[in-house]
Amino acid sequence: MGIGERLFGSRWFKEQVDKEAKKDEVPSSERIGQIFGVAAGVIVLAFFGIHQTRPTGFFTEDFGTGDALLVYALIVSSMLSPMVRLVFGLKNIARPIDAAGMVFAFVAGLYFLVTFPFDFTHFAEPLPRALEPLLDWISGTFAKWVLGISVVAIPFFSVYTFLLYVGVKKRLSEIGRTDTMTKSQAP
């Protein structure tokens, strides 16, 4: 028996699937949180847009059009799952988007870890002077460490997220629901 079969056929994983299937509907308080998640993504998008439109020095000369597309696509893709959870009010339907977003983040993270076209001494410059200390402490070395840890962790989380999606989808079908159907819509 392989490690995948042991882990995902385990009692622990089945309990996770049952727990997630029972709380698939997003409560209104969490839906508000999804709005904040999307708003945070828009703020991050604007923050990097300012870096690009006002040459602050954060993006180095090595930062090209492809790099810009990758950065902005990464930010936009991070907003997709919260939007899906907000619109549908269900969690499992967004898990494949989460998993795909993680795979994209892995590829982008690996690319940026190798090329690193950023100068973090200028990272806080789009902020008003009084707020710059909030981001001034982030160094290029720290950013590379975070990026490296992310690149190592993301494959595990993306596989777990996708397998959780499959397990929850199966569990929901066993109780007569689809992953696009709320409890009140179930037969």
C-alpha positions as a Markdown table, in Angstrom:
| # | Residue | x | y | z |
|---|---|---|---|---|
| 1 | Met | 0.0 | 0.0 | 0.0 |
| 2 | Gly | 1.5 | 3.4 | -1.1 |
| 3 | Ile | 1.7 | 6.5 | 1.1 |
| 4 | Gly | -1.2 | 8.1 | -0.9 |
| 5 | Glu | -3.5 | 5.1 | -0.2 |
| 6 | Arg | -2.5 | 5.1 | 3.5 |
| 7 | Leu | -3.0 | 8.8 | 3.9 |
| 8 | Phe | -6.1 | 9.3 | 1.8 |
| 9 | Gly | -7.7 | 6.0 | 2.7 |
| 10 | Ser | -7.0 | 6.7 | 6.4 |
| 11 | Arg | -9.6 | 7.4 | 9.1 |
| 12 | Trp | -8.1 | 10.9 | 9.5 |
| 13 | Phe | -8.7 | 11.8 | 5.9 |
| 14 | Lys | -12.2 | 10.4 | 5.9 |
| 15 | Glu | -12.9 | 12.4 | 9.0 |
| 16 | Gln | -11.6 | 15.5 | 7.2 |
| 17 | Val | -13.8 | 14.8 | 4.2 |
| 18 | Asp | -16.9 | 14.3 | 6.5 |
| 19 | Lys | -16.2 | 17.5 | 8.4 |
| 20 | Glu | -15.7 | 19.5 | 5.2 |
| 21 | Ala | -18.8 | 18.0 | 3.6 |
| 22 | Lys | -20.9 | 19.0 | 6.6 |
| 23 | Lys | -19.7 | 22.6 | 6.5 |
| 24 | Asp | -19.6 | 23.0 | 2.7 |
| 25 | Glu | -22.0 | 26.0 | 2.8 |
| 26 | Val | -20.3 | 29.3 | 3.4 |
| 27 | Pro | -22.0 | 31.2 | 6.3 |
| 28 | Ser | -22.7 | 34.8 | 5.7 |
| 29 | Ser | -19.9 | 35.9 | 8.1 |
| 30 | Glu | -17.4 | 34.0 | 5.9 |
| 31 | Arg | -19.0 | 35.4 | 2.8 |
| 32 | Ile | -18.1 | 38.8 | 4.1 |
| 33 | Gly | -14.6 | 37.5 | 4.6 |
| 34 | Gln | -14.5 | 36.5 | 0.9 |
| 35 | Ile | -15.4 | 40.1 | 0.0 |
| 36 | Phe | -12.4 | 41.3 | 2.1 |
| 37 | Gly | -10.2 | 38.7 | 0.3 |
| 38 | Val | -11.1 | 40.0 | -3.1 |
| 39 | Ala | -10.7 | 43.6 | -1.9 |
| 40 | Ala | -7.2 | 42.7 | -0.5 |
| 41 | Gly | -6.4 | 41.3 | -3.9 |
| 42 | Val | -7.4 | 44.5 | -5.6 |
| 43 | Ile | -5.3 | 46.5 | -3.2 |
| 44 | Val | -2.3 | 44.3 | -3.9 |
| 45 | Leu | -2.9 | 44.6 | -7.6 |
| 46 | Ala | -3.0 | 48.4 | -7.3 |
| 47 | Phe | 0.2 | 48.3 | -5.1 |
| 48 | Phe | 2.2 | 46.5 | -7.7 |
| 49 | Gly | 0.6 | 48.6 | -10.4 |
| 50 | Ile | 2.0 | 51.7 | -8.7 |
| 51 | His | 5.4 | 50.1 | -8.6 |
| 52 | Gln | 5.2 | 49.5 | -12.3 |
| 53 | Thr | 3.7 | 52.9 | -13.4 |
| 54 | Arg | 5.8 | 55.0 | -11.1 |
| 55 | Pro | 9.3 | 53.5 | -11.4 |
| 56 | Thr | 10.0 | 53.1 | -7.8 |
| 57 | Gly | 13.0 | 50.8 | -8.4 |
| 58 | Phe | 11.2 | 47.7 | -6.9 |
| 59 | Phe | 11.1 | 46.1 | -10.3 |
| 60 | Thr | 14.6 | 45.8 | -11.6 |
| 61 | Glu | 15.7 | 46.2 | -15.2 |
| 62 | Asp | 15.4 | 42.4 | -15.6 |
| 63 | Phe | 11.7 | 42.7 | -14.9 |
| 64 | Gly | 10.0 | 42.4 | -18.4 |
| 65 | Thr | 6.6 | 42.1 | -19.8 |
| 66 | Gly | 6.4 | 38.4 | -19.2 |
| 67 | Asp | 7.3 | 38.9 | -15.6 |
| 68 | Ala | 4.6 | 41.6 | -15.3 |
| 69 | Leu | 2.0 | 39.2 | -16.8 |
| 70 | Leu | 3.0 | 36.5 | -14.4 |
| 71 | Val | 2.8 | 38.8 | -11.3 |
| 72 | Tyr | -0.6 | 40.2 | -12.3 |
| 73 | Ala | -2.0 | 36.8 | -13.3 |
| 74 | Leu | -0.9 | 35.4 | -10.0 |
| 75 | Ile | -2.7 | 38.2 | -8.1 |
| 76 | Val | -5.9 | 37.8 | -10.2 |
| 77 | Ser | -5.8 | 34.1 | -9.9 |
| 78 | Ser | -5.6 | 34.4 | -6.1 |
| 79 | Met | -9.0 | 36.3 | -6.2 |
| 80 | Leu | -10.8 | 33.6 | -8.1 |
| 81 | Ser | -11.6 | 31.2 | -5.3 |
| 82 | Pro | -13.0 | 33.8 | -2.9 |
| 83 | Met | -15.2 | 35.1 | -5.8 |
| 84 | Val | -16.5 | 31.6 | -6.5 |
| 85 | Arg | -17.2 | 31.0 | -2.8 |
| 86 | Leu | -18.9 | 34.4 | -2.5 |
| 87 | Val | -21.1 | 33.8 | -5.6 |
| 88 | Phe | -22.1 | 30.2 | -5.0 |
| 89 | Gly | -21.9 | 30.2 | -1.2 |
| 90 | Leu | -20.2 | 26.8 | -1.3 |
| 91 | Lys | -16.6 | 25.8 | -0.5 |
| 92 | Asn | -16.0 | 22.6 | -2.4 |
| 93 | Ile | -16.8 | 24.1 | -5.8 |
| 94 | Ala | -13.8 | 26.4 | -5.3 |
| 95 | Arg | -11.3 | 23.7 | -4.4 |
| 96 | Pro | -10.2 | 22.8 | -7.9 |
| 97 | Ile | -9.6 | 26.5 | -8.5 |
| 98 | Asp | -7.6 | 26.6 | -5.3 |
| 99 | Ala | -5.5 | 23.6 | -6.4 |
| 100 | Ala | -4.9 | 25.0 | -9.9 |
| 101 | Gly | -4.0 | 28.4 | -8.4 |
| 102 | Met | -1.5 | 26.7 | -6.2 |
| 103 | Val | 0.1 | 24.9 | -9.1 |
| 104 | Phe | 0.3 | 28.2 | -10.9 |
| 105 | Ala | 1.8 | 29.8 | -7.8 |
| 106 | Phe | 4.3 | 27.0 | -7.6 |
| 107 | Val | 5.5 | 27.6 | -11.2 |
| 108 | Ala | 5.5 | 31.4 | -10.7 |
| 109 | Gly | 7.3 | 31.1 | -7.4 |
| 110 | Leu | 9.9 | 28.8 | -8.8 |
| 111 | Tyr | 10.5 | 31.1 | -11.7 |
| 112 | Phe | 10.8 | 34.2 | -9.5 |
| 113 | Leu | 13.0 | 32.3 | -7.0 |
| 114 | Val | 15.4 | 31.7 | -9.9 |
| 115 | Thr | 15.2 | 35.1 | -11.6 |
| 116 | Phe | 14.2 | 37.4 | -8.7 |
| 117 | Pro | 13.7 | 40.7 | -10.6 |
| 118 | Phe | 12.9 | 42.6 | -7.4 |
| 119 | Asp | 14.7 | 45.1 | -5.2 |
| 120 | Phe | 13.0 | 45.0 | -1.8 |
| 121 | Thr | 14.8 | 48.2 | -0.6 |
| 122 | His | 12.1 | 50.0 | -2.6 |
| 123 | Phe | 9.1 | 47.8 | -1.7 |
| 124 | Ala | 7.4 | 50.2 | 0.6 |
| 125 | Glu | 7.7 | 53.3 | -1.6 |
| 126 | Pro | 4.1 | 53.3 | -2.9 |
| 127 | Leu | 2.9 | 53.8 | 0.7 |
| 128 | Pro | 2.6 | 57.2 | 2.3 |
| 129 | Arg | 5.8 | 58.0 | 4.3 |
| 130 | Ala | 4.1 | 57.4 | 7.6 |
| 131 | Leu | 3.1 | 53.9 | 6.6 |
| 132 | Glu | 6.4 | 52.8 | 5.0 |
| 133 | Pro | 7.7 | 51.2 | 8.2 |
| 134 | Leu | 4.9 | 48.6 | 7.8 |
| 135 | Leu | 6.8 | 47.1 | 4.8 |
| 136 | Asp | 10.3 | 48.5 | 5.1 |
| 137 | Trp | 11.5 | 45.6 | 7.3 |
| 138 | Ile | 10.9 | 43.1 | 4.4 |
| 139 | Ser | 14.3 | 42.4 | 2.8 |
| 140 | Gly | 15.1 | 40.6 | -0.4 |
| 141 | Thr | 16.6 | 37.7 | 1.6 |
| 142 | Phe | 13.4 | 37.3 | 3.7 |
| 143 | Ala | 11.3 | 37.4 | 0.6 |
| 144 | Lys | 13.4 | 34.7 | -1.0 |
| 145 | Trp | 13.1 | 32.5 | 2.1 |
| 146 | Val | 9.3 | 32.9 | 2.1 |
| 147 | Leu | 9.2 | 32.2 | -1.7 |
| 148 | Gly | 11.4 | 29.1 | -1.2 |
| 149 | Ile | 9.3 | 27.7 | 1.7 |
| 150 | Ser | 6.2 | 28.3 | -0.5 |
| 151 | Val | 7.7 | 26.5 | -3.4 |
| 152 | Val | 8.4 | 23.5 | -1.2 |
| 153 | Ala | 5.0 | 23.5 | 0.6 |
| 154 | Ile | 2.7 | 24.2 | -2.3 |
| 155 | Pro | 2.9 | 20.8 | -4.0 |
| 156 | Phe | 1.7 | 19.1 | -0.9 |
| 157 | Phe | -1.1 | 21.5 | -0.2 |
| 158 | Ser | -2.3 | 21.5 | -3.9 |
| 159 | Val | -2.5 | 17.7 | -3.9 |
| 160 | Tyr | -4.3 | 17.6 | -0.6 |
| 161 | Thr | -6.7 | 20.3 | -1.7 |
| 162 | Phe | -7.6 | 18.4 | -4.9 |
| 163 | Leu | -8.0 | 15.1 | -3.1 |
| 164 | Leu | -10.1 | 16.8 | -0.5 |
| 165 | Tyr | -12.3 | 18.2 | -3.4 |
| 166 | Val | -12.7 | 14.7 | -4.8 |
| 167 | Gly | -13.5 | 13.2 | -1.4 |
| 168 | Val | -16.0 | 15.9 | -0.5 |
| 169 | Lys | -17.7 | 15.7 | -3.9 |
| 170 | Lys | -18.1 | 12.0 | -3.5 |
| 171 | Arg | -19.4 | 12.4 | 0.1 |
| 172 | Leu | -21.9 | 15.1 | -1.0 |
| 173 | Ser | -23.2 | 12.8 | -3.8 |
| 174 | Glu | -23.7 | 10.0 | -1.2 |
| 175 | Ile | -26.0 | 12.3 | 0.7 |
| 176 | Gly | -27.9 | 13.4 | -2.4 |
| 177 | Arg | -26.2 | 16.7 | -3.1 |
| 178 | Thr | -23.9 | 18.0 | -5.8 |
| 179 | Asp | -21.0 | 20.4 | -5.0 |
| 180 | Thr | -23.1 | 23.2 | -6.6 |
| 181 | Met | -26.2 | 22.5 | -4.4 |
| 182 | Thr | -26.9 | 23.9 | -1.0 |
| 183 | Lys | -28.6 | 21.8 | 1.7 |
| 184 | Ser | -31.9 | 23.6 | 1.0 |
| 185 | Gln | -31.7 | 22.7 | -2.7 |
| 186 | Ala | -31.1 | 19.0 | -2.0 |
| 187 | Pro | -33.9 | 16.6 | -2.7 |
